[in-house]
Amino acid sequence: MRFIAPALVLLVAAFLLPLLYVVYLSFGGSSPSLEKYAAIATEPLYRQVLLNSVYISVVSTGLTLLLGYPIAYHLEAQPPRRRTVLMILVLMPFWTSILVKSFAFTVILGKSGIINSFLQWATGMEGHLPMLFNRFGVVVGMTHFLLPFMVFTVLASLLTQGPELRRAANVMGATRLTIFWRIIFPLSLPGVMAGILICMIMSMAMFITPALLGGRGDLMISNLVEFHVRDTLDWEMASALAVCLLAITGVFCIGIARVRGGQLFGEEG
Amino acid sequence: MTTTKDRLDAPTRRDLLRGAGAGAGALGAMAAGLPTLAIAQDGPIVWVAYGGSTQEAQKKTIVAAFMADTGIEVIPASGPDLAKLKAQVQTGNLEWDVIGVIGSQAIRAGRAGLLEKMDYSIVDTADLDIPPLEYCAPYYSYGGGIGYDPARHPEGRHPTNWQEFWDVERFPGRRGLRNRPDENLEMALMADGVAARDLYPLDVDRAFASLDRIKPHVSHWIAGTPQTISLLTQNEIDFVFTYSGRVEAAQRDGQSVAYVYENNIVTGAYVAVTRGSRNRDAAMRLVSYFLKPELQAAFCNIMGYGPSKSTARAHLEPEVLARQPDLQDPGTAITDVEWWAENGEAVTTRFKTWLLT
């Protein structure tokens, strides 16, 4: 307790109190009312945008896991020195601002971008694949942004696995596939769950990527929070939306924690 | 590629708030935090604007003249985020004295108690083409209209007014509009036959009915102003709603873009004094310099915008004057910021819902 006290004080002062203030504001502040929540419940815009946010986040996180797990698995198998170099490569996207990255996707995914130009050249056909300013563009942009977070959380958990279990399984005649599915993957699940959690939390709160790479239907909840904070100066509404976002993310976190603590590891514990 | 400089060239709402707010804003706020400790009656004044070449030009002309005449120091900051102002006023930690603002937002901010009432005994409102407001004074205007690529759409092949912009049979091509109702409703009504001078109060239902007709032909609902130009040059769209200042800047960079100066929607840019400013009187005097005709002209000669005072036109260079949207032309619409302050939020919610479906 003595050791976590400074961190606790900091969290209470810099995180919990402002958060409570946001909750207070969302209920109308000094003149309490449920007006903002009623608006969120009745206005179709907010429901649609909340659904959008969940949908885009789930798809992006799923895709990030599919792409990130093999990378982490490959990194884990490398000798330390080589792994360090490769890890720097994974980190590279962090060196550029998300704004610049989003603009850069125009060059790759655009109508006269690299992919479409290549396809036109290869197939000799006139048309193009719409990959930008739609849901696809948002998912690509988000996945690209989330990937390092997934790779590093999964890698951290893979690296904690000792080689003994795998060796033992190997000696007992397990194939590489069996070793992966029966040993490596289940043991890496805490990392996978942590990765999913981080990616979900971050993608639910994303707003630059959908604004720059999305189409007219790809509005996310943070875009509306930003609108109310800066354009209408309606901070009560912005707070109410933020609280809804927090609630959804919170429910999701609890869900993941239950999966982790419950059935997945139930048989061993 | 879009540079920071041209991102900040024209004062167009969101992208400015966002762009300027992020990086430069943080630095500006940090730099601006120190001088407010000074208690002296006359300054230094912290003046926050949208940064980039626009603020640079204002600094060289209007602000420099004020400093030379009065001896009061003006410290520029960038990123006039109203959310930040609200936080400053609420916590009593005022960093800014004078702020460059969007008209409709200034009205809302004024009502929310974030701005001082304009002292029109200090600020001279004679000869203003754009009406002065309770909480802010207009000092220049910018026109929005149709942008296109003259290489792809030479004379006669591009729309020259909003009715033609809506006419997809005669002018086939992908349209680009902004992802917000501002200006869209005005052009939708003009496309539907409403005269530019009879727009307000906007007939919102009629505007949405008109927007329904163009919706299938709009390939991009654009979030940031720089994209209005970049999408055009990348051949993602054919005709776009954009601003004359942006097109002229792109032309100076040698890009193949052109602009229709007729049937424009002209919006005022305003300057205001923050509520509780310790340098209120000096700040009002600085505002009065923003409204001096010859200083406005000097600023507009650099940036190509339109001065808010008709008497400033006499000081404009001929080539700048030639590119001004004519405020007296019956085809020119002037944004009624009061209408937007009143209805903006409800209309925006309706517009965003309409976009999603």
Interface residues (C-beta under 8 A of the other chain):
Chain A: E43 P44 L45 Q48 V49 N52 L99 F103 T106 G110 K111 S112 L132 F133 A211 L212 G215 R216 G217 L219 L224 F227 V229 R230 D231 T232 L233 D234 W235
Chain B: M1 T2 R13 R14 L17 G21 A22 D81 L82 A83 K86 Q105 R108 A109 A112 L114 N179 V218 S219 H220 W221 A223 G224 Q227 S230 Q234 N235 E236 G344 E345 T348 T349 K352 T353 L355 L356 T357
